[in-house]
Amino acid sequence: MKLILTQEVTGLGAPGDIVEVKDGYGRNYLVPRGLATGWTKGGEKQVASIRAARASRELASVDEAKAVKQRLENAPVRLAVRTGTGGRLFGSVTPSSVATAVKDSTGTSVDHRKIEIGNPIRSTGEYTVQVRLHPEVSASIDVQVVAEA
């Protein structure tokens, strides 16, 4: 199935890219969530406009992304969560909760869809989380998960 991406999809592409994916992945995941639209010849004009808009945003945002990266990597992020015995969490730490903790500690707003948590965080401790600020700029944030008082 050939699709035009309307939003960035990790491991697949950026907005405006034309990708070939399996039918089920496109029909059941990408299209219903608004991440992609079906490819048509008329869609080529849409691709050109998406790419032009993306290029204009990216030129100005590279320097801004580098500044945000410096701010994020230098500030400690502390996340208080409910825990059981032995420091095990009730559930796990989500990208949304990390985004909220980053906002509280640094004042910088980060989109939760840009946060990549490697393995699920299910216990207290120190973890490193990746944040994709720009296609060329990625920040590593140290998150300290502690028990709620």
Steps between C-alpha positions, in 0.01 A plus 500: 500500500638839401436788742591864553609572859332803659692476830837363605499124567805356677685256278287579196537862395416867535199699380478512123685173443344241272540156656411143409360304797310178552126531445397421859746748653377777275130421519481419874761731654631785286185622324255480796739696724548771237869423457462437126263532208460287192729574208345638181636691204321808631669440833835592345398868528424443866845342546666805347316738734576286809869485409520876436339575837731253673810648337410854606441387860820294515732780391407718795456219747846334483663771714198510731511119537869514596424762766214288638730196499752685719224606741356148526830318546621736773186495715421207731158344446340342805182293468308398812279193450296261716697192595443171674743286693856486374471817293276343234258740332127460463500493120791664317639842413343632178631758253217732613614485862860568394383799291313638802807456723721673241253791484496528880878486545626700199201704388551363149202338336578172320254305286447156656504341152863609462611318817647151458527277805710195414385229738191556715584675828339296778720568803665794673847609393685706239412460132607662175224606261541626142310805371487566125498880481576516128595244232863602552490573876425251775544554875572245773322579825586338833176426682508417869195292596429523874225376731220742579504632855 
